[in-house]
Amino acid sequence: MTPRSHERFSAHVMGRVQGVGFRAFVYDAAHKLGIAGSVRNLRSGGVLVEAEGPRERLERLLHRLEAGPPAAKVEQVSVKWTEPEGLTRFTILPT
């Protein structure tokens, strides 16, 4: 059972976000914020981030996704809020 204060989002990040260290950037940010979930490259060229944790921390992660690492050029972040699934760690998934 997840705490009531936990929420979840799925974010599709578009732009120059593959081959620029974006997944490692997200992993590090999520780890520092204590957020669970995953990040993976999409065949379409974007990146999918699924994260859950306290809303305030998730919003901080979203701000970091919008900025991205120095070599990235984030053009758009589409976010869908859903119910948390009770994840306990953050992982980088294969494409």
Secondary structure by P-SEA (a helix, b strand, c coil): cccccbbbbbbbbbccccccaaaaaaaaaaaaaccccbbbbccccbbbbbbcccaaaaaaaaaaaaaccccccccbbbbbbbbbccccccccccc
